[in-house]
């Protein structure tokens, strides 16, 4: 039988990426392949999905798609040893592996020259796994730790799990992707092996390839690597469709939490249903951002909740609109009442044309931004195919633009009635849940071709007369742009007011000389921009990203936020209250709590001893005057860096920015006085008692700032240890879902740490084992091959960060703000390659003393 080749020439809306068409090929064995040539970057992204996911699992197989993803990620075949694929991919490029409701994804993005090796390894990795009973026992423990982290110890995750259980009474989207503990703990080797052999067959796989290649050569390479595998069973569909819901449902549970967590699910149609685009617009208007109706009603007008959102999830056979919030328990009933009020108002009163235009613009821009990377395009195409809606990968912007106000009101009336909703509540034990069925009933409203490669343009660096720094990077590979401003200082300028930088940053978009908070949000949504403002340890950042033709409008908003904020009194109080709630929320997340406690023990002088969000006592005392004082101190133009990347002419943009900001008075640039802390004098070990199913423990050492000559050697030490410990404790030992080795770039002394989450029984083994592994690393000479692998791993990770304009602007600006200059980001590979193995071992022995560290454990077990 000849290969079937179909040509898809469906183009996006006029603002979309050029030549956005895919060629479809189906091999004799049923493997479905979409290809799209794009020569704008020397990268290739391949994204494959094994059709099925939790949708095709019977109750006795619940979670096995996800379980097998873990086994495949571990690896082990005739050609590749256990973990070899993942270790090698660290050098070749990026891997993208996950399981979701409708499938299991195996993807990769690599430089063009690395693709042949990556392809044969992926084929072998996916199709020729040879697990054994030892591997299964290890992964069983790891998956259970993931279950604990995602659900048992996570109030938002548990609210989701309970919601899915109550919302889907017949459709197999419950149990969720991770599965149930019963199946995870009892699945036999034979059952798992049969599952793999039946489902990992070519006719159950869709594959999309986007990037710098020739289509004919690419199809030949895929046939050579995947064409020899035989087709298998045609379908695993169960035919279980969820019946229409006819009455409001509620489920509730308790956890040791400081707030109430609510998540509601409204049934929606499957992904291919023609109502999908209108439902996306409806969801965005309802709760898709800080200018949404729910945010206005529950946050801005009443301050009833800490946050609120609405987000649709369209699966192949069903869908849900998630509406969720966190609040003080006393506000729960009123918050739910206002949710029902807003959903009813949307259904009965409809929306304005202005609202519609802003929502459509934002959603269309989001779709184009997602497809800025080759991975985004490939992933969207494969997912759309699995959902039986391949047209959405190319036509969604046009479909969104065609949505009318009448369409939005119609779908709101169809799907937003409370009888179509399921409510999941997570409460503290001392605040039992109320029955909200009567409240819900009272709000019911139902009646009975290839592109030419683009030449690179050098990054432009320019200082205005007032000291403001411009870093401009021209890139025409997508019709998008990002501008990000960095204000140096962060926590270093806070003095005895930890949290004032965070509060100042959060207030930048709450009102300016030209715009109110609502004006800023309306403009952002109308323009389809993503707008942000936040504080980090060493700088504050504000910026935007969106379509390049909105650049001037975005600069106007950014100018107002940076240099003309008014810090309105009414917004100050609300934002400070949000900050206090964020501080309290740290108690609910074990990993965040562990970081807060360990930094407090490690640092004595450095402002890093406090979380960026601050401490409650200090934040509670902050006044609007304190924020104004901090702003005046930090936001002198000479203390500001503006980095931009995107589809613009650097000289034209330079001229625009000069006209916009050159006239600002220079002001006094604040002095950042770094301090030095001494390493731990011995062992600092502390337990934080929390009733959790998992213990989160963190070993921490004092390291160096980015300007210290030992920083880059420590980066490579981190990568070597990360690879060793991750594969040993996740795959070889199989006792943890996460094993992190991290050291973030900081202006001041940073910390080098190991973090792991394990159950009570495995805590002693893990804790002692990590120290033993560290001692071996320090004692033995570095293996030359291992060192070279770590070097290539770090360089590849850096190379992969040059995919979106936002990541490029962030990299250029952040390194400039940290004092190493924007060229450090551009020359990082060469600088790292100059580091010698002897330097790496020297700095590891200098800073990672197994007899001098800080250790904090959060959980029920105790460390001595």
C-alpha positions in Angstrom: 0.0 0.0 0.0 1.4 3.4 -0.9 1.9 6.0 1.7 -1.0 8.4 2.0 0.0 12.1 1.8 -2.5 14.9 2.3 -1.5 18.6 2.1 -3.1 20.9 4.6 -3.0 24.6 3.6 -5.2 26.1 6.2 -3.8 29.5 7.1 -4.2 31.5 10.3 -5.7 34.9 10.5 -3.7 37.8 9.0 -1.8 38.4 12.2 -0.6 34.8 12.4 2.8 33.3 11.7 3.8 33.1 8.1 3.4 29.8 6.1 1.5 28.1 9.0 0.5 25.0 7.1 1.2 21.3 7.8 1.7 18.3 5.6 0.0 15.1 6.7 1.5 11.7 6.1 0.2 8.3 7.2 2.6 5.4 7.1 1.6 1.8 6.1 1.7 0.8 9.8 -0.7 3.6 10.8 1.8 6.1 12.2 0.3 9.6 11.6 2.9 12.3 10.9 2.4 16.1 10.5 5.4 18.1 9.2 6.0 21.8 8.7 9.3 23.3 7.5 10.4 26.5 9.2 14.0 27.7 8.7 13.9 30.8 10.9 15.8 29.0 13.7 18.3 26.1 13.5 16.1 23.9 15.6 13.8 20.9 15.1 10.9 20.0 17.5 9.2 16.6 17.3 6.1 16.0 19.4 4.5 12.6 19.5 1.4 11.5 21.5 0.3 8.0 22.3 -3.4 8.2 22.0 -5.4 7.3 25.1 -4.4 8.6 28.5 -6.9 8.1 31.3 -9.7 8.3 28.8 -9.1 4.7 27.6 -8.3 3.2 31.0 -10.8 0.8 32.7 -10.9 1.0 36.5 -8.4 -1.8 36.9 -6.0 0.0 34.6 -6.4 3.4 36.2 -3.2 5.4 36.0 -1.2 2.9 33.9 -0.7 5.4 31.1 1.0 7.7 33.6 2.8 4.8 35.3 4.2 3.6 31.9 5.3 7.1 31.1 7.5 6.9 34.3 8.8 3.5 33.2 9.7 4.8 29.7 11.2 7.9 31.2 13.5 5.6 33.2 14.4 3.8 30.0 16.3 0.6 29.4 16.3 -1.3 26.0 18.7 -3.4 23.9 20.3 -0.2 22.5 20.2 2.1 25.5 20.8 1.6 29.2 18.5 2.7 32.0 18.3 6.5 32.1 20.6 6.8 29.0 18.0 8.5 26.9 17.3 11.2 29.4 21.0 11.7 30.2 21.9 12.0 26.6 19.0 14.4 25.9 20.4 16.7 28.5 23.2 17.2 26.0 21.3 17.0 22.8 18.5 19.4 23.6 15.2 19.4 25.5 12.8 16.5 26.2 9.0 17.0 26.7 7.4 14.0 28.5 4.1 14.0 30.3 0.7 12.2 30.5 -2.6 13.9 30.4 -6.3 13.0 30.1 -6.1 12.1 26.4 -2.6 10.8 25.8 1.0 10.4 26.8 3.4 12.8 25.1 7.0 12.2 24.2 8.6 15.2 22.5 12.0 16.8 22.0 13.4 20.1 20.7 17.0 19.9 19.6 19.5 21.8 17.4 19.3 20.7 13.8 22.6 18.8 13.9 21.6 16.8 16.9 18.3 15.5 15.4 19.5 12.2 13.8 20.8 10.9 17.1 17.8 12.2 19.0 15.4 10.5 16.6 16.8 7.0 16.8 17.1 7.3 20.6 13.4 8.5 20.8 12.2 5.6 18.7 14.1 3.1 20.8 13.1 4.8 24.0 9.3 4.7 23.1 9.0 1.4 21.3 11.5 -1.0 22.7 11.4 -0.6 26.5 12.5 -3.7 28.5 11.4 -3.0 32.1 11.9 -5.5 34.9 10.2 -6.1 38.2 12.8 -4.0 40.1 12.1 -1.0 37.9 8.4 -1.3 38.5 8.9 -1.4 42.3 11.0 1.7 42.1 8.6 3.6 39.9 5.7 2.5 42.1 7.2 4.4 45.0 7.9 7.4 42.8 4.4 7.6 41.4 3.0 7.4 44.9 5.2 10.3 46.0 3.9 12.2 43.0 0.3 11.4 44.1 1.1 12.7 47.6 2.7 15.9 46.3 -0.1 16.5 43.7 -3.1 15.6 45.8 -2.6 14.3 49.4 -0.5 17.3 50.5 -1.8 19.9 48.1 -5.2 21.5 48.9 -5.7 22.8 45.4 -4.8 19.4 44.0 -7.1 17.6 46.3 -9.9 19.9 45.5 -9.4 19.0 41.8 -9.2 15.3 42.5 -12.5 15.4 44.5 -14.1 17.5 41.8 -13.3 15.1 39.0 -14.6 12.2 41.1 -17.9 13.9 41.7 -18.3 15.5 38.2 -17.6 12.3 36.1 -19.9 9.5 37.1 -19.6 7.5 33.9 -17.0 9.1 31.6 -13.5 7.6 32.3 -11.8 11.0 32.9 -12.1 10.0 36.5 -9.9 8.5 38.0 -7.5 11.3 37.0 -4.3 10.8 35.1 -2.1 9.8 38.1 -4.7 7.1 38.9 -5.7 5.6 42.2 -3.3 4.4 45.0 -5.0 1.0 44.8 -4.0 0.4 41.2 -0.6 2.1 41.5 0.4 -0.2 44.4 -1.0 -3.5 43.0 -0.3 -3.4 39.3 1.6 -6.5 38.4 4.5 -6.8 36.0 2.4 -8.9 33.6 -0.4 -6.3 33.6 2.0 -3.5 32.9 3.8 -5.3 30.2 0.6 -6.2 28.4 -0.6 -2.6 28.6 2.6 -1.4 27.0 2.7 -4.1 24.2 -1.0 -3.4 23.3 -0.9 0.4 23.3 2.6 1.5 22.1 1.9 0.6 18.5 2.3 3.0 15.5 -1.4 3.3 14.7 -2.0 4.6 18.2 0.6 7.4 17.8 0.5 10.9 16.2 3.7 12.7 15.5 4.3 16.4 14.5 7.7 17.8 13.4 8.3 21.5 13.0 11.6 23.2 12.2 14.7 23.5 10.1 14.5 20.4 7.8 13.6 19.1 4.4 10.3 17.3 4.5 11.3 14.5 2.2 14.4 13.8 4.2 12.5 14.0 7.4 9.8 11.5 6.4 12.6 9.1 5.2 14.3 9.3 8.6 11.0 8.7 10.5 10.2 5.7 8.3 13.6 4.3 8.9 13.2 4.6 12.7 9.5 3.9 13.2 8.4 2.2 10.0 9.5 -1.3 11.1 7.0 -1.5 14.0 3.7 -3.4 13.3 0.3 -1.9 13.7 -1.8 -3.1 16.6 -5.4 -3.0 18.0 -7.4 -0.3 16.3 -9.1 1.2 19.3 -9.2 1.2 23.1 -12.2 3.5 23.4 -14.7 2.5 26.1 -17.8 4.3 24.7 -18.6 5.7 28.1 -20.2 9.1 27.7 -21.1 11.3 30.6 -24.9 11.8 30.8 -26.2 15.3 31.1 -26.1 16.6 34.7 -29.5 17.6 36.0 -28.7 18.8 39.6 -26.0 20.8 41.4 -23.4 18.5 43.1 -21.1 19.2 46.1 -18.2 17.4 47.7 -16.1 18.5 50.6 -13.1 17.3 52.6 -10.8 18.7 55.3 -7.0 19.3 55.4 -4.7 21.3 57.7 -5.0 24.6 55.8 -5.2 28.2 56.7 -7.8 29.1 54.1 -10.8 27.7 52.3 -10.3 26.3 48.8 -13.2 26.1 46.3 -13.2 24.6 42.9 -16.3 24.3 40.7 -16.6 22.5 37.4 -19.2 23.2 34.8 -19.7 20.5 32.2 -18.6 21.6 28.7 -18.7 19.8 25.3 -15.7 18.0 23.8 -12.9 19.9 22.1 -14.2 19.5 18.5 -17.6 21.0 19.3 -18.3 24.2 17.4 -19.1 26.0 20.7 -15.5 25.8 21.8 -14.3 29.2 20.6 -17.3 31.0 22.1 -16.7 29.1 25.3 -13.1 30.2 25.4 -14.2 33.9 25.0 -16.8 33.4 27.7 -14.3 31.8 30.2 -11.8 34.6 29.6 -14.4 37.3 30.3 -15.7 35.5 33.3 -12.4 34.8 35.1 -9.4 34.9 32.7 -7.4 37.7 34.3 -7.3 40.6 36.6 -9.9 42.5 34.6 -12.4 39.7 34.5 -15.9 39.9 35.9 -15.1 37.5 38.7 -12.0 39.3 39.7 -13.8 42.6 39.7 -16.7 41.2 41.8 -14.8 39.0 44.2 -11.4 40.8 44.5 -11.5 44.4 43.4 -15.0 45.4 44.6 -15.2 43.3 47.7 -11.8 41.8 48.5 -13.6 38.5 49.5 -11.0 36.2 48.0 -7.2 35.9 47.7 -7.5 35.0 44.1 -10.2 33.8 41.6 -10.0 32.3 38.2 -12.0 30.6 35.4 -10.3 28.2 33.0 -11.8 25.8 30.4 -10.4 22.4 29.7 -11.5 20.8 26.4 -10.8 17.1 26.3 -11.6 14.7 23.4 -14.8 13.3 24.8 -15.8 16.0 27.4 -14.9 19.3 28.9 -15.0 21.3 32.2 -14.9 24.9 33.0 -13.0 25.3 36.3 -14.0 28.2 38.5 -12.0 28.4 41.6 -10.9 30.7 44.5 -9.1 30.7 47.8 -10.5 32.8 50.7 -10.9 33.2 54.4 -13.4 30.6 55.6 -15.7 33.4 56.8 -16.0 34.7 53.3 -16.8 31.4 51.5 -20.6 31.7 51.3 -20.6 35.3 50.1 -17.9 34.5 47.5 -19.9 31.6 46.1 -23.0 33.8 46.0 -21.1 36.3 43.9 -19.8 33.6 41.6 -23.4 32.5 40.9 -24.4 36.2 40.5 -21.8 36.8 37.9 -22.5 33.6 35.9 -26.2 34.4 35.9 -25.6 38.0 34.8 -23.4 36.8 32.0 -26.1 34.4 30.8 -29.0 36.8 31.1 -27.5 40.2 30.3 -24.8 39.2 27.8 -21.6 41.3 27.1 -20.7 44.5 25.5 -18.9 44.8 22.1 -15.9 46.4 23.9 -15.6 43.4 26.2 -15.9 41.0 23.3 -13.2 42.8 21.3 -10.7 42.9 24.2 -11.2 39.2 25.0 -10.9 38.1 21.3 -7.7 40.1 20.9 -6.2 38.7 24.0 -7.0 35.1 23.2 -5.8 35.4 19.6 -2.5 36.9 20.8 -2.1 34.1 23.3 -2.5 31.5 20.6 0.1 33.2 18.4 2.5 33.5 21.4 2.2 29.8 22.1 3.2 29.0 18.6 6.2 31.3 18.7 8.3 28.2 19.5 8.6 25.1 17.3 7.6 23.0 20.3 4.4 25.1 20.7 3.4 24.5 17.1 4.2 20.8 17.1 2.5 20.2 20.5 -0.7 22.1 19.4 -1.0 20.0 16.2 -0.5 16.7 17.9 -2.9 17.5 20.7 -5.5 18.8 18.3 -5.3 15.6 16.2 -5.8 13.4 19.3 -8.8 15.5 20.2 -10.2 14.8 16.8 -10.1 18.5 16.1 -7.0 19.0 13.9 -8.4 22.2 12.4 -7.9 24.0 15.8 -4.1 23.9 15.4 -4.3 26.3 12.5 -7.8 27.8 12.4 -8.4 28.7 16.1 -7.5 32.5 15.8 -9.9 32.8 12.9 -12.6 31.0 14.8 -12.1 33.2 17.8 -12.3 36.3 15.7 -15.7 35.1 14.3 -17.2 34.8 17.8 -20.1 37.3 18.4 -21.6 38.8 21.6 -24.7 36.7 20.9 -22.6 33.5 20.7 -21.1 34.3 24.1 -24.5 34.8 25.7 -25.9 31.7 24.1 -23.2 29.4 25.4 -23.4 31.1 28.8 -27.1 30.2 29.0 -26.4 26.7 27.8 -23.5 25.8 30.1 -23.4 28.1 33.2 -26.6 27.2 35.0 -25.8 25.8 38.5 -27.5 22.5 37.8 -24.6 21.9 35.4 -22.0 22.5 38.1 -20.1 20.4 40.7 -18.5 22.2 43.7 -15.5 20.8 45.6 -14.4 22.4 48.9 -11.3 21.9 51.0 -11.7 23.3 54.5 -9.8 23.3 57.8 -11.1 20.8 60.4 -12.4 23.6 62.6 -14.5 25.0 59.8 -16.9 22.3 58.4 -18.3 22.9 55.0 -21.8 24.2 54.5 -24.4 22.7 52.1 -24.7 25.1 49.2 -27.3 23.2 47.1 -30.1 25.6 48.1 -28.0 28.6 47.2 -27.1 27.1 43.8 -30.8 26.3 43.1 -31.8 29.9 43.8 -29.5 31.1 41.0 -30.7 28.6 38.4 -32.0 30.3 35.2 -33.0 27.2 33.1 -36.6 26.7 32.0 -38.0 23.2 32.4 5.8 26.2 1.9 9.3 26.9 3.5 10.5 30.3 4.9 13.8 31.9 4.1 16.3 32.0 7.0 16.5 35.4 8.7 19.8 37.1 9.2 20.7 37.8 12.8 20.9 41.5 13.9 23.4 42.4 16.6 22.0 43.3 20.0 22.1 47.1 20.5 23.3 48.5 23.8 22.7 52.2 24.6 22.5 54.5 27.6 20.3 57.5 27.6 21.7 60.8 29.0 19.9 60.2 32.3 21.5 56.8 32.7 18.6 54.6 31.6 20.0 51.5 29.9 18.5 50.1 26.6 19.3 46.6 25.4 17.5 45.9 22.1 17.5 42.5 20.2 15.9 42.3 16.7 14.3 39.0 15.7 11.8 38.7 12.9 11.1 35.0 13.2 7.6 35.7 14.7 5.3 38.7 14.7 5.8 39.3 18.4 7.7 41.5 20.8 8.6 41.7 24.4 9.8 44.6 26.5 11.0 44.0 30.0 12.2 46.6 32.5 14.5 45.7 35.4 14.9 48.0 38.4 18.0 47.1 40.3 18.0 46.5 44.1 15.1 44.2 45.0 15.5 43.1 48.6 18.8 44.9 49.0 17.0 48.3 49.1 14.4 47.3 51.7 16.3 48.0 54.9 14.2 46.9 57.8 11.0 46.7 55.8 11.1 43.2 54.2 8.3 43.0 51.7 8.2 46.7 50.7 9.8 45.9 47.3 7.2 43.2 46.6 4.4 45.6 47.6 5.8 48.4 45.4 6.1 46.1 42.4 2.5 44.8 42.9 1.1 48.4 43.0 2.7 49.5 39.7 -0.4 48.4 37.7 -3.0 49.6 40.2 -3.2 53.2 39.0 -1.1 55.8 37.2 -1.3 59.4 36.2 -3.1 58.6 33.0 -4.8 55.3 33.8 -6.8 53.7 36.6 -6.3 50.0 37.4 -9.4 49.3 35.3 -8.1 51.4 32.4 -4.8 49.5 32.4 -6.6 46.1 32.5 -9.0 47.2 29.7 -6.2 48.4 27.5 -4.2 45.2 28.1 -7.1 43.0 27.2 -8.1 45.1 24.2 -4.5 45.0 22.9 -4.1 41.3 23.6 -1.0 41.9 25.7 0.5 39.9 28.6 1.5 42.5 31.2 3.4 41.8 34.4 5.0 43.4 37.4 6.7 41.6 40.3 9.6 41.7 42.7 12.6 39.2 42.7 15.5 39.0 45.1 17.8 41.4 43.2 15.5 43.5 41.1 11.9 44.5 40.3 10.6 43.7 36.9 7.7 45.1 34.8 7.1 44.3 31.2 4.7 43.2 28.4 4.7 40.8 25.5 2.3 40.5 22.6 2.0 41.1 18.9 4.6 43.5 17.5 2.0 45.8 15.9 0.9 46.7 19.5 4.4 47.7 20.5 3.7 51.5 20.8 0.6 50.9 22.8 2.4 48.5 25.1 5.2 51.0 25.7 2.7 53.6 26.7 1.3 51.3 29.4 4.8 50.3 30.5 5.9 54.0 30.7 2.9 54.8 33.0 3.7 51.8 35.3 7.4 52.5 35.5 7.5 56.3 35.9 4.0 57.5 36.6 2.4 55.3 39.3 0.1 56.9 41.8 -0.3 54.1 44.4 -4.0 54.8 45.0 -5.0 54.5 48.7 -7.9 52.1 48.1 -5.6 49.8 46.0 -2.8 50.0 48.5 -5.0 48.4 51.3 -6.3 45.6 49.1 -2.8 44.8 47.7 -1.2 44.7 51.1 -4.0 42.4 52.3 -3.2 40.1 49.4 0.4 40.2 50.3 -0.4 39.1 53.9 -2.5 36.2 52.6 0.3 35.1 50.3 2.7 35.1 53.3 0.2 33.0 55.3 -0.2 30.7 52.3 3.4 29.6 52.6 2.3 27.5 55.5 0.1 25.4 53.2 2.9 24.4 50.8 5.6 22.2 52.3 8.3 23.1 49.7 7.7 26.8 50.1 7.7 26.5 53.9 10.9 24.5 53.8 12.6 27.3 51.8 11.4 30.0 54.1 12.7 28.1 57.2 16.1 27.1 55.7 16.9 30.6 54.4 16.1 32.0 57.8 18.6 29.7 59.4 21.3 30.1 56.7 21.4 33.9 56.3 22.1 36.2 59.3 22.8 39.5 57.5 21.6 39.0 53.9 18.1 40.2 53.0 17.7 36.8 51.4 16.9 35.5 54.9 13.3 36.7 54.3 11.0 35.5 51.5 10.6 38.1 48.7 7.0 38.5 49.7 8.2 39.6 53.1 7.1 38.8 56.7 3.7 39.4 58.1 4.7 41.6 61.0 6.7 44.0 58.8 4.2 44.1 55.9 1.3 44.8 58.3 3.1 48.0 59.3 3.9 49.3 55.8 2.2 52.5 54.8 1.5 54.1 51.5 4.3 56.6 52.3 6.7 53.7 52.8 5.9 52.5 49.3 6.3 56.0 47.8 9.7 56.3 49.6 10.9 53.0 48.3 9.7 53.9 44.8 11.6 57.2 44.8 14.7 55.5 46.0 14.7 52.6 43.5 13.2 54.0 40.3 15.8 56.6 39.2 16.3 56.2 35.4 20.0 55.4 36.0 18.9 52.4 38.0 16.6 51.0 35.3 17.4 48.6 32.5 15.0 48.1 29.6 15.5 44.9 27.5 13.5 44.2 24.4 13.4 41.4 21.8 11.2 40.9 18.8 9.9 41.9 15.4 11.1 45.5 15.3 13.9 47.6 13.8 16.4 48.3 16.7 17.2 51.8 15.5 13.6 52.7 15.1 12.8 51.4 18.6 15.8 53.1 20.0 14.5 56.4 18.7 11.0 55.8 20.1 12.5 55.0 23.6 14.7 58.1 23.5 11.7 60.3 22.7 9.8 58.6 25.5 12.3 58.5 28.3 15.4 60.7 27.6 13.7 63.7 29.1 13.2 62.1 32.5 15.3 63.7 35.3 18.3 61.5 36.2 17.7 61.3 39.9 20.0 59.7 42.4 21.0 56.1 41.7 20.8 54.1 45.0 23.9 52.4 46.3 23.5 48.6 46.7 25.6 47.6 49.7 26.1 43.8 49.6 26.9 42.0 52.9 28.7 38.8 53.6 27.4 36.0 55.7 29.6 33.3 57.2 29.1 29.7 56.3 27.4 27.5 58.9 29.8 26.8 61.7 28.7 23.2 62.0 25.3 21.4 61.7 22.0 23.3 61.9 19.2 20.8 61.9 15.6 21.6 62.5 12.2 19.9 62.2 9.0 21.7 61.4 6.1 19.4 62.4 3.4 19.3 59.8 0.8 16.6 59.3 1.7 15.7 55.7 2.0 12.3 53.9 5.4 13.4 52.6 8.5 14.9 54.3 10.1 17.7 52.4 13.8 18.1 53.5 16.4 20.6 52.3 20.2 20.5 52.7 21.6 24.0 52.1 25.1 25.4 51.9 26.2 29.1 51.5 27.6 29.7 48.0 28.7 32.8 46.1 27.1 35.6 44.1 27.3 35.7 40.3 30.2 38.1 40.1 32.5 35.7 42.1 35.0 33.7 40.1 33.8 30.5 41.7 30.2 30.9 40.4 30.6 29.2 37.0 32.5 26.2 38.4 29.8 25.8 41.0 27.2 25.8 38.2 28.9 22.8 36.7 29.2 21.1 40.1 25.5 21.7 40.5 24.8 20.1 37.1 27.0 17.0 37.8 25.4 16.4 41.3 21.9 17.1 39.9 22.3 14.4 37.3 23.9 11.9 39.7 21.3 12.3 42.5 18.3 12.7 40.3 18.8 9.4 38.4 20.0 7.5 41.5 17.1 8.5 43.9 14.3 8.7 41.3 15.2 5.8 39.0 17.7 3.5 40.7 16.3 3.7 44.3 12.8 4.7 43.3 11.9 6.4 46.6 11.1 10.0 45.5 9.2 11.9 42.8 11.4 15.0 43.2 15.1 15.2 43.9 16.3 18.8 43.2 19.8 20.1 43.2 19.7 23.9 42.7 21.7 27.1 42.8 20.1 30.2 41.5 22.1 33.2 40.2 22.0 36.0 42.8 23.7 39.3 43.2 24.7 38.4 46.8 25.7 35.0 48.2 23.3 32.5 46.9 22.6 29.0 48.3 23.4 25.6 47.0 20.8 23.0 48.0 19.4 19.5 47.7 15.7 19.0 48.2 13.7 15.8 48.3 10.2 14.7 49.2 9.9 11.2 50.7 7.6 9.2 53.0 8.4 8.6 56.7 10.0 5.2 56.1 12.4 6.5 53.4 13.5 9.7 55.1 16.5 8.2 57.0 17.7 6.4 53.9 17.4 9.5 51.7 18.9 11.9 54.2 22.0 9.8 54.9 22.3 8.7 51.3 22.5 12.2 49.9 25.4 13.1 52.3 27.2 9.9 51.4 26.8 10.6 47.7 28.1 14.1 48.2 31.1 12.7 50.1 31.9 10.3 47.2 31.7 13.2 44.7 34.1 15.3 46.8 36.6 12.4 47.4 36.9 10.9 44.0 38.5 12.5 40.9 36.0 13.9 38.5 35.2 11.6 35.6 36.1 13.3 32.3 33.1 12.0 30.4 30.7 13.0 33.2 32.2 16.5 33.3 31.9 16.9 29.6 28.3 15.7 29.7 27.5 18.3 32.4 29.1 21.0 30.4 27.1 20.2 27.3 23.9 19.9 29.4 24.3 23.4 30.7 25.2 24.8 27.3 22.2 23.1 25.7 19.8 24.4 28.3 21.1 27.9 27.7 20.7 27.5 23.9 17.1 26.3 24.3 16.3 29.5 26.2 16.7 31.5 22.9 13.3 30.5 21.6 10.9 33.2 22.7 11.2 36.9 22.8 10.3 37.0 26.5 13.0 34.5 27.5 15.6 36.4 25.4 14.6 39.8 26.9 14.6 38.3 30.4 18.1 36.8 29.9 19.6 40.0 28.5 18.1 42.2 31.1 18.6 40.0 34.2 22.3 39.4 33.6 22.8 43.2 33.1 20.9 43.8 36.3 23.1 41.3 38.2 26.2 43.2 37.1 27.7 40.9 34.6 26.4 42.7 31.5 24.0 41.6 28.8 26.9 40.1 26.9 27.2 37.4 29.6 23.9 36.0 28.4 25.1 36.0 24.8 28.6 34.5 25.6 27.6 32.1 28.4 28.5 29.0 26.4 32.1 30.2 25.7 32.5 31.3 29.3 31.3 28.0 30.7 33.4 26.0 28.3 36.5 27.7 29.7 36.0 26.2 33.1 38.3 23.3 34.0 37.4 20.1 35.8 39.9 20.9 38.5 38.2 24.2 39.3 34.9 22.4 39.6 36.2 20.0 42.2 38.0 22.7 44.0 34.9 24.8 44.5 32.8 21.8 45.4 35.2 20.9 48.2 35.4 24.5 49.3 31.7 25.2 49.7 29.9 21.9 50.1 31.3 20.7 53.4 29.3 17.6 54.6 30.1 18.6 58.2 28.8 22.2 57.9 25.3 22.7 56.5 21.7 23.7 57.3 19.0 21.0 57.2 15.3 21.6 57.6 12.6 18.9 57.3 8.9 19.7 57.1 6.6 16.7 57.8 5.7 14.2 60.5 9.0 12.4 60.7 12.0 13.7 62.6 15.6 14.1 61.6 18.4 14.0 64.2 
